[in-house]
Amino acid sequence: MPVRIAYVSFPSLATAPLSVAGKLVIPTEPDGSAATGRPAVVICHGSDGVDGRGEFYAPSLQAAGVATLEVDMWAARGTARGASARPRSPLETLPDAFGALKFLGEQPEVDAARVGIMGFSWGGVVTLLSAVSANAAPLLAGRPAFRAHAANYPVCWIYGVLPGVALEGLSGAPILLQTGAADTYDDPDGAAQLLARMQPPDARLIDSIVYAGAGHGFDRNLPAQTINDPAAHKGAGGPVLMAFDEMAATAAREAIVRFFAANL
């Protein structure tokens, strides 16, 4: 499918003025003319910044007729990449995601009521927190909320443990949670533990897929890398191996496309 690519910037909805950069790709009609009423997905990066994970998914979404906006939350803050340089909490970058939602809703090619969000690790946390009604309401100002949320390995142990980071009172939008059983941020059953801690009406909104043998960043198609993160090993800190798992990554991408095709 032909697409139109634009490198854009838009205001974050954070209290301090911030301009967030992003790559917007909108599928056009087969003859190359502008389309209208497209669904869209905001893509949020992990602690290492924009590193190719978004690009692993975006073309498949575009081929399904979905516009994509991959945002760069770090450049807006002059923040270096990595666990030691990121903001203190994903809550600080939640206004960036809602700024992206507002920006997409203003584009004539996009249906403002059919915008989803997905993310990896830090961006996965942002994706889940954007589904909490108490987080979203002040940032929506009456605009349509995100219609679907897909979070890849969003550090499952932190919810209900870290201040302000809880999954309760969800908006009702469907959520896809994809994790790896060998992710050393969490226990092998970290996703199941998270669902067990949640209130049943909220937990029922989540479709969880766990990939056996896959670790953190299993869809990062780059050479294997070991990082150190104080949030790893359920907050004890330590090394995390990020290695591409082709089978898990391909399955996760297919699941993402199916999820958004069904819910946007």
BELFEN-V552822 format. One record per residue. N is the residue number from 0. SS is DSSP state (helix for helix, strand for strand, loop for the rest). PSI is psi in degrees with one decimal (999 if undefined). NEAR is the number of other ideal C-beta (glycine too) atoms within 10 Angstrom. Layout:
n = <N:N>
ss = <SS:SS>
psi = <PSI:PSI>
near = <NEAR:NEAR>
//
This chain:
n = <0:1:2:3:4:5:6:7:8:9:10:11:12:13:14:15:16:17:18:19:20:21:22:23:24:25:26:27:28:29:30:31:32:33:34:35:36:37:38:39:40:41:42:43:44:45:46:47:48:49:50:51:52:53:54:55:56:57:58:59:60:61:62:63:64:65:66:67:68:69:70:71:72:73:74:75:76:77:78:79:80:81:82:83:84:85:86:87:88:89:90:91:92:93:94:95:96:97:98:99:100:101:102:103:104:105:106:107:108:109:110:111:112:113:114:115:116:117:118:119:120:121:122:123:124:125:126:127:128:129:130:131:132:133:134:135:136:137:138:139:140:141:142:143:144:145:146:147:148:149:150:151:152:153:154:155:156:157:158:159:160:161:162:163:164:165:166:167:168:169:170:171:172:173:174:175:176:177:178:179:180:181:182:183:184:185:186:187:188:189:190:191:192:193:194:195:196:197:198:199:200:201:202:203:204:205:206:207:208:209:210:211:212:213:214:215:216:217:218:219:220:221:222:223:224:225:226:227:228:229:230:231:232:233:234:235:236:237:238:239:240:241:242:243:244:245:246:247:248:249:250:251:252:253:254:255:256:257:258:259:260:261:262:263>
ss = <loop:loop:strand:strand:strand:strand:strand:strand:strand:strand:strand:loop:loop:loop:loop:loop:loop:loop:strand:strand:strand:strand:strand:strand:strand:strand:strand:loop:loop:loop:loop:loop:loop:loop:loop:loop:loop:strand:strand:strand:strand:strand:strand:strand:loop:strand:loop:loop:strand:loop:loop:loop:helix:helix:helix:helix:helix:helix:helix:helix:helix:helix:helix:loop:loop:loop:strand:strand:strand:strand:strand:strand:loop:loop:helix:helix:helix:loop:loop:loop:loop:loop:loop:loop:loop:loop:loop:loop:loop:helix:helix:helix:helix:helix:helix:helix:helix:helix:helix:helix:helix:helix:helix:helix:helix:loop:loop:loop:loop:strand:strand:strand:strand:strand:strand:strand:strand:strand:strand:strand:loop:helix:helix:helix:helix:helix:helix:helix:helix:loop:loop:strand:helix:helix:helix:helix:helix:helix:helix:helix:loop:loop:loop:loop:loop:loop:loop:strand:strand:strand:strand:strand:loop:loop:loop:helix:helix:helix:loop:loop:loop:loop:loop:loop:loop:loop:loop:loop:loop:strand:loop:loop:loop:strand:strand:strand:strand:strand:strand:strand:loop:loop:loop:loop:loop:loop:loop:loop:loop:helix:helix:helix:helix:helix:helix:helix:helix:loop:loop:helix:helix:helix:helix:loop:loop:strand:strand:strand:strand:strand:strand:loop:loop:loop:loop:loop:loop:loop:loop:loop:loop:loop:loop:loop:strand:strand:strand:strand:strand:loop:loop:loop:helix:helix:helix:loop:loop:strand:strand:strand:strand:strand:loop:loop:loop:helix:helix:helix:helix:helix:helix:helix:helix:helix:helix:helix:helix:helix:helix:helix:helix:helix:helix:loop>
psi = <130.5:150.3:161.3:127.5:133.1:134.0:120.0:169.2:153.2:159.1:133.0:157.4:15.9:156.8:-46.7:135.4:127.7:139.5:118.9:131.5:156.7:162.8:114.9:124.9:120.8:120.1:137.6:179.5:161.2:-28.2:5.3:-3.0:161.8:143.7:162.4:156.3:25.2:142.9:162.0:158.7:129.5:132.6:123.0:127.3:172.4:-167.8:-25.3:6.0:-167.1:111.9:15.8:-16.1:-41.8:-40.6:-21.1:-30.7:-34.7:-46.6:-34.0:-37.0:-43.9:-39.1:-24.3:6.9:13.6:127.0:151.0:144.5:103.5:123.1:156.2:96.5:-23.0:-44.8:-34.1:-25.3:2.1:29.7:130.2:162.7:155.0:166.9:-31.4:-13.8:-11.5:164.7:166.7:-32.3:143.6:-21.4:-28.2:-26.4:-1.6:-39.2:-24.3:-42.9:-40.9:-26.5:-38.5:-40.1:-44.9:-44.5:-46.4:-38.9:-18.0:-5.8:131.1:-22.6:-12.2:139.6:111.3:-22.2:0.9:58.2:128.6:177.4:143.0:160.5:169.6:127.5:-111.3:-47.3:-28.2:-37.1:-46.1:-42.0:-45.4:-43.5:-25.2:-12.5:-4.8:120.1:-39.9:-29.9:-39.5:-40.2:-47.0:-20.7:-10.8:-35.8:41.4:-5.3:161.4:142.6:172.2:137.3:-19.8:149.1:129.3:112.5:123.8:125.4:65.5:38.9:79.0:-21.2:-16.4:-19.9:124.6:-0.3:-52.3:145.9:127.7:-4.1:92.7:151.5:81.4:147.6:50.4:159.7:-21.6:-8.9:147.4:149.3:133.1:123.7:118.4:125.0:165.8:138.8:-18.2:19.0:117.4:8.1:-29.4:171.7:161.3:-30.1:32.1:-39.0:-41.6:-38.3:-41.9:-47.9:-36.1:-29.2:-21.2:157.0:139.6:-42.3:-32.6:-43.6:-32.5:-15.3:-12.2:127.0:114.0:131.3:126.7:128.9:115.8:134.2:-6.5:141.3:-170.0:137.6:32.0:-15.9:16.5:99.4:67.0:168.0:147.1:144.7:136.6:125.4:164.8:129.7:129.4:-17.0:-8.2:164.5:46.4:39.2:-4.6:-18.9:163.2:-170.9:148.2:124.7:125.1:111.4:137.2:132.8:101.3:-41.9:-46.5:-42.3:-44.3:-42.6:-39.8:-39.9:-42.9:-39.5:-39.1:-46.7:-44.5:-43.5:-49.1:-33.6:-34.7:-24.1:-3.6:999>
near = <12:13:17:14:9:11:8:15:14:21:15:25:20:18:7:8:8:19:11:26:16:24:18:23:19:23:21:15:11:9:6:9:8:11:19:10:11:22:23:29:28:29:26:30:24:27:23:22:17:22:19:12:26:25:15:19:24:21:14:15:26:20:12:16:13:25:26:25:28:24:32:19:30:23:16:20:19:7:16:10:15:14:18:11:13:22:14:6:16:29:16:16:28:24:22:26:28:25:23:29:27:20:22:27:16:10:18:10:17:23:18:16:13:21:28:26:31:30:31:30:29:25:30:26:28:32:30:29:25:25:25:20:14:13:23:22:12:10:19:17:9:5:15:14:20:23:22:22:30:27:28:28:29:30:27:27:19:21:20:12:11:16:7:11:18:19:24:14:14:22:21:10:18:18:22:24:23:28:31:28:17:18:26:18:24:24:15:15:14:21:23:14:15:24:18:9:17:18:11:7:11:20:16:11:17:20:13:15:16:17:22:11:11:24:23:25:29:28:27:23:15:13:8:11:13:9:17:12:20:11:20:21:16:17:13:8:13:13:11:21:14:23:17:17:21:10:12:23:21:12:17:25:17:11:17:24:17:12:21:26:13:10:17:21>
//
